[in-house]
Structure formats: C-alpha cells, structure tokens
Amino acid sequence: MIDMTQEESNKKNTQKENPKKSNFPHMNNPKGGFNIMWVYAILIGAFILINFMDMGGSVKEITDTEFFEKLKSNQIERIVIVNKEFVEVFTKSNSSQGPGFGSPDFKFSIASVDVFLERFYDIQKSQGIQDNISVSSETRHNYMMEILGWILPFVFIIAIWMFFMKRMGGGSGGGGGGGAGQLFNIGKSRAKVFDNAEDKVKTNFHDVAGLEEAKIEIREIVDFLKNPKKYTDLGGKIPKGALLVGPPGTGKTLLAKAVAGEAQVPFFSMSGSDFVEMFVGVGAARVRDLFKEAKAKAPCIVFIDEIDAIGRARGKNPNMGANDERENTLNQLLTEMDGFETDKGVIILGATNRGDMLDKALMRAGRFDRQIHVELPDLNERKDIFLVHLKPIKVSEEVDVDFLAKQTPGFSGADIANVCNEAALIAARKDKKHVEKQDFLDAVDRIIGGLEKRNKIITAEEKKTIAYHEAGHATLSWLLEYAHPLVKVTIIPRGKALGAAWYLPEERQITTKEQIIDEICATLGGRIAEEITFGRISTGALNDLERVTRQAYAMVTYFGMSDKVGNISFYDSTGQSEYSFNKPYSERTSEMIDTEAKVIIDFAYKKATKVLKENKEGFTKLADLLLEKEVVFSEDLEKIFGKRRYISLPQEDDAEMKKSTETVANENAK
C-alpha cells in the first residue's frame, strides 16, 4: 500500500514537472469539461450518415433494355416514374402484397420521360399486351440532402473563420472551450504571467554580471515593491515606470527579470509587437486588458520589451496616410499609465535600443519617471560576465579571464556568451577534453571576421598585394602614437574580406583630433603600401576609404574640428530631421565641408606615406613574413620594429592643414 501511494505521488510530481499536452483535445482541457466542438462533429456526422444510408434496403438496378425484355414477356405489374430521373418497376410476382405495398423489384435511370413513355406504349401496342400496366409519377424530396445543402456551406465558412480567429487569438490559450472561445479573446492581453510558485522568475541580481550602475539604480525599484509603506508614509509616490535604454545584447531583458526575481512579485512579460494587430482597436483593447490584470495582481511588474514598436513618436511616420492603429495603441498606453493609482504598486519597465525614437509624452515624468542607461560593459564588467558564462564550461587552467576580457573590447554581454559557446563548440570539434585559450581566440576571430575560407581561389599576385596591404595597416598601427595597437593580422580570407587585422582599441570616453587623424592614417596604410610597393592601386581599399570618408566628414560636420567651418555641429540627436529633405546648411557651406574633409584625408595620406617610406625595410620584412606564415601576431612586429615607439613628427600639422585648405579653396575658385 505504501509503494502504491509513493508511485502515485511520483506520477503526480512528474505530471507537474512535465505538463505536456495530449494529442487528444478532451485531454488538453485542464478543467476536464466537455468540448462543444465534439457536438458539432457528431451532428455533422449524423447528417452525412442518414443521408447516405439506404433505410429501405437495396433495390437491384437494371438497364432499360432488360426492362423492355421483361415488358415483352408480360412480367410487369406497374411502374413508378420518380422525379423524372429513374423508374421503379414492380413485377406481377410482387402483386400479392397489394397496390401501394412492397418495395420495387428493379429500377433503372431514364434520360427523358417523353421518349421513355413513347417507346413503352409502342412496345405494349406491338406486343398486344392487353393487361393494363399502371403508370404513375412521383416527386420525392430528400429533405436531409436539402438541409445539408443549406447548412454545410455555412458550417464550412464558420469553421474556416474560427480557425483563423483561433490562430490570431494566440493558439489554444484562453477560456471558452478552445477555438470557440478565441473568437472573443482577440482583444485579451497576450502577456506571459510569472506568478505561481512553479513559474516564478528565478533570476536575481547575482545572475546579472556587470551593469553595476544600472543595478544600483534599479535596486530602488525592488525596494519600492518590497516596502512601499516606507515611502508612502513620508508622502512620497512610488515611480510609475523605468525605461531601460541601451545597445542590443547588453542585458536589458535580463535586468528586468532580475527585478521580478528579487522582488518576488507577479511579473507580466510582453513584447511591444504583441499589441500590434491587423484589426482596428485590438492593440488598445490589449493594453486595457493588460493593465486590468496588473491592477488585480498589484503589487507587480509589467515589462514591455522593444517598446519602440508602439511608442514611436507620433506624427513622424514616413508612410503618410497609413493606418494609425499604432498611434491609437500608444494613446491608450499613455492613458493607462496616467490612469491607475500611484499607491497600487504597479511598476512599468520598458526596454528599447532606440530611445531617441520614443514619443515625448511617453518619456515625461509621471509615466517613465526614470531612464536607466544600460551601456556596453567595460573591462572589469566583461571579466564578471565571462565568469558567469564560463561556469558550465570545462575550461583549461591556462585560460586567463583577464586576458579574455582584454581581447573583447566593445563586446556586449550577448557577444561574450556567444564567444564562450563558440569556444566550447570549437574544442568539441577538435575532440578536446577542455576548452583552451586558443579555442577562445578562434571563437573571437570567427565572431568578428567570420569563418575562414582557405579554399577561396586567390592568385599569387593577388596574395602578394593582400600581404603588403595588410602589412601597411599593421606597420602604421604599431608606429603611430594614437593608432590602435595591433593584436593579429592575417591574409587568410574571412567572410567577404580577403585579409583582416585585429586591434586592441584603447577604452576611452572622448577622442581628440590627433587621435582621429592617426586612426585615419592607419586605415589608409593599405592603399599607401600598394602604391609604394607596386606603383599602382587596387579595389581592395574600398572599405578603408569608406571608413576614412565617414570619419573626416564627422570631424567637420559633427565635432567642429575644422577651422574653416568653425565650431558648428549639424548632428541631430533627436532624430527629428531623419525624414527631412533639406540640408541644414547652404550650398556654400556644403562646398566648404567637402573641401575640409578632403584636406583632412590628404594630410593624413601624406603623413602615413612619410612614416611608411621611413620604415620601408621593416614594412617589407613584415609583408614577407605574412606571405610565409599567413598569420602574424604583435610579438612578430616587436621583433621587426622593436618595442612600440611613437613617431614624433614636427609640430607643424595645423599650419600645414591650413595651407592645404587655402590651396584647395583657390583651386576650386579657379
């Protein structure tokens, strides 16, 4: 008896842990109620069954030739023409039952009643049949078929409509007997609720590495939910909402889950696109239903991910005259955020990577009271993130987390998780027992540059050009003071690139004019190396020239780093001029901007050419080494050029640039 009880308990626990749906609809109903769809199926089946069943027994079917043979032999007692389509035949052997009784002995189909009767009377007259053969006609109605003919098309149309309503209503969720209930649930909130003990959010702040400043600010929200009375007693009001803004992959959604896990309150999770629907008014209805449920479960957290899907600024849609359903949804959201009481403990968390696109009414105090910026992690935060993602991985003892953090500047938390996963996959592919340092480096290379393409067809001439091109980049990055130091350079094709170089950029918050010019010099190094070595240039510098042009124009138009244009910036951080067709400056200023950008690039080109010519011997050695090894590291550059030393050029850069500006301006005037 004890064993049976224990077994039943285990079964119940297993069912709780694995709530899989059955293939049978009646087993999927959690309340065990009867599904109304079975009634519809039984009724339709009964109609079809009654229609096709022959309740009167089967009647043998003959041809008209056989009938006329029996007529000639005087075997026919009477005939009945039914619906002008077929004839029922009663023989004399059936006459004992009396007229009007019994079932016909035979039946056959006719094409025309007139033709049949003419032939019938002709044979009867020619054969001299004296007995009167009764001939009658009847019109019979198949009421079942007529009813089905009227009902089945409507049933078919309603079934198709219900199917699409069910799909648009979110599957089999919601009450009302499965699909039939979904007809009325299309305006219901599609938020996923984490409330019960089994599905409560388990994430906490220990699972969120880095983001220390954001966590400090967001811990207050947790304290509001845990101890609201502490703040309301002093007359304070609990903030209504907090907006998490930052680049993709920085952990905004994870941070919101951690808030719910720490506060241990119901958590409503929904995406901004879940409000968008093809029917008018559905988005606003879902907003109303979401806040109605949130009020009922207060204190709670409502998390709307990618809120820019519905919160984009009104009146700036480039598709003028389009349906304004998104704006109606936003208006309802604004109303609801202003409508519920401030002491209810309902806090809205929004997440977006396009904070500049949101409507100002949504961003004002009283709705999203706080904006929490979730930025890319710095060196120490990357180390913490690596420690979190390395826990489930069997890592070799030689792997240094500090080294990995330094090798991944600009990586987000999602990128670091991808690096760890890729490293594990690479190690498994090589049948290793542990993930080693080289596996992590290969993973970083693959994520940044793409997969190696060693089978790509490259001629010896092209390979030599690529080697000198990459050697030019590497030499300038090693010798110039403000250029990013090289980590690794390769001439093995990766992705769309024929060669690639990896640098370790300095993590700085502001950049000076000299630093940008040195970066432009290093970028132009490939084009200059080709010109110095071969006396010709190729299309391989397309990406370099694109980056250089963008940087030069940014110096002039955004950062005010041009004496000619002056301290003016045409950068629009609000995004209001995104769809504007007019430039914010005159044609004369436009020509001046073009002139200044060209002067900057020409100056950097001359400076980089001078450095490469002065170090041509080392630059040539590096190119030959690349041709031999295909991959060169910073240690190899140190052997060729020595410890990293900076080229100090004469302090006449500004004067030379001014002179170049005047020269180009005079040429344009001519």
HUSULUR-V120095 format. One record per helix or strand of 2 or more residues. SS is the DSSP state (hx for helix, st for strand). FROM is the first residue (numbers start at 1). LEN is the number of residues. If there is no record, write none. Layout:
ss=SS from=FROM len=LEN
ss=SS from=FROM len=LEN
This chain:
ss=hx from=2 len=16
ss=hx from=25 len=4
ss=hx from=36 len=17
ss=st from=60 len=2
ss=hx from=64 len=9
ss=st from=76 len=7
ss=st from=86 len=6
ss=hx from=92 len=6
ss=st from=106 len=4
ss=hx from=113 len=14
ss=st from=134 len=5
ss=hx from=143 len=26
ss=hx from=179 len=4
ss=st from=192 len=3
ss=hx from=205 len=3
ss=hx from=212 len=15
ss=hx from=228 len=5
ss=st from=241 len=5
ss=hx from=252 len=12
ss=st from=266 len=6
ss=hx from=272 len=4
ss=hx from=282 len=15
ss=st from=300 len=6
ss=hx from=308 len=4
ss=hx from=325 len=15
ss=st from=346 len=7
ss=hx from=355 len=3
ss=hx from=360 len=4
ss=st from=370 len=4
ss=hx from=379 len=11
ss=hx from=401 len=6
ss=hx from=413 len=17
ss=hx from=437 len=13
ss=hx from=460 len=20
ss=st from=485 len=6
ss=st from=500 len=5
ss=hx from=513 len=22
ss=hx from=539 len=19
ss=hx from=587 len=28
ss=hx from=616 len=14
ss=st from=631 len=3
ss=hx from=634 len=8
ss=hx from=653 len=17
